[in-house]
Amino acid sequence: MAFRWIGFAVMTLLAVWNERRPGTRIADPILDVTPFVPWVERWNYHVWLIAWVPWLFVVLAKDRARFVRLMVGCGLLSVLRGICIVATGLGPVRGDDVNAALTWTPELYRQVVLDILNPFAVFMESSANVWLTKDLFFSGHTATTAFLLLHVWRWVWLRGVVGVLHVAVVLSVVFGHIHYVVDVLGGWVAAAAMFWVMERRLRAERE
């Protein structure tokens, strides 16, 4: 879990750095015809929490080794996402690129990073929504819940529950216009690739 948090911290450092520069908007024909639903955007983070947090403890209770691999993989996914954010430099899906116009002093940069890493500020003050205005390729909500789904696939009932919640997360990302659709596709690819690499390494170690 500590490694998972460290990976998230690295991603946050890179994502906040990315807010300093002007972003590039891309055409999204699917999002163009998808209605924006404000309440879905407001509750998107809570939908992800429901689809993510409780089931981590279920995995921990059922298979501790699998839980460790899940946490390590999510930490690596966060680092990969941070690199992709810097590499793509995409602009906001909606609204103006407001953070690019700010004067980013070292003090402001440090405060923003700490606000996002602070769970209280994220939940009570929506610090992530305030400071991370650009599109962050790939979708972390999609990647983490898809990665979780792959880890619980062996348990039929859990696969069904997590699968339905994963679909709800994806729909909330699309109808809340949180990400471009390509971010969802990127999240699926990243989760599948990370799972494949880790499972292949596990099989090699057992052989």
Buried (B, 14 or more C-beta within 10 A) or exposed (E): EEBBBEBBBBBBBBBBBBBEBEBEEBEBEEBEEBEEBEEBBEBBBEBBEEBBEEBBEBBBEEBEEBBBBBBBBBBBBBBBBBEBBBEBBBBBBEEEBEBBEEEBEEEBBEBBBEBBBEEEBBEEEEBBBBBBBBBBBBBBBBBBBBBBBBBBEEBEEBBEBBBEBBEBBBBBBBBBBBBBBBBBEBBBBBBBEBBEEBBEEEEEEEE
